[in-house]
Amino acid sequence: MPGPDPGGIIVTILIGIAGAFVGGFVTQNILGMGAGGFIWTILVATLGAIILLAVYRLLTRRMA
């Protein structure tokens, strides 16, 4: 996600990785979708990371 992040590059990377795991968990375990191919995996990981980063930005803006 472009733009300034409140936590810096390390926090952004860690939240992005966590978002990828959350996206994979949600699609496989909660929605019941299979693992799929390489493109599907990249898409799910990217969307999970973007969603988690957006939530993090919203939370940090309200606290500041």
C-alpha positions in Angstrom: 0.0 0.0 0.0 1.5 3.3 -1.0 1.8 6.2 1.4 3.4 6.8 4.8 3.1 4.1 7.3 2.9 4.9 11.0 5.2 2.0 12.1 8.0 2.2 9.6 9.2 -0.4 7.1 9.8 -3.3 9.6 6.3 -3.1 11.1 4.8 -2.8 7.6 6.6 -5.9 6.4 5.6 -7.9 9.5 1.9 -6.8 9.1 2.1 -7.7 5.4 3.4 -11.2 6.2 0.7 -11.7 8.9 -1.9 -10.5 6.5 -0.8 -13.1 4.0 -1.2 -15.8 6.6 -4.6 -14.5 7.6 -5.8 -14.4 4.0 -4.7 -18.0 3.5 -6.3 -19.1 6.7 -9.6 -17.4 5.9 -9.8 -18.8 2.3 -8.8 -22.4 3.2 -10.4 -23.0 6.6 -13.3 -20.6 6.9 -14.5 -20.3 3.3 -13.5 -23.9 2.4 -11.6 -23.0 -0.8 -8.7 -25.2 -1.9 -5.1 -24.1 -2.1 -5.4 -23.4 -5.9 -2.4 -22.5 -8.1 0.4 -20.0 -7.8 -1.6 -17.0 -9.0 -4.4 -17.7 -6.6 -2.0 -18.0 -3.7 -0.3 -14.6 -4.6 -3.7 -13.0 -5.0 -5.0 -14.2 -1.6 -1.8 -13.2 0.2 -1.8 -9.8 -1.4 -5.4 -9.1 -0.5 -4.9 -10.3 3.0 -1.9 -8.1 3.5 -3.7 -5.0 2.1 -6.7 -5.5 4.3 -4.6 -6.0 7.4 -2.4 -2.9 6.6 -5.6 -0.9 6.0 -7.0 -1.9 9.4 -3.7 -1.1 11.0 -3.6 2.4 9.5 -7.2 3.1 10.6 -6.4 2.0 14.2 -3.2 4.1 14.4 -4.9 7.2 13.0 -7.7 7.0 15.6 -5.2 6.7 18.4 -3.0 9.6 17.3 
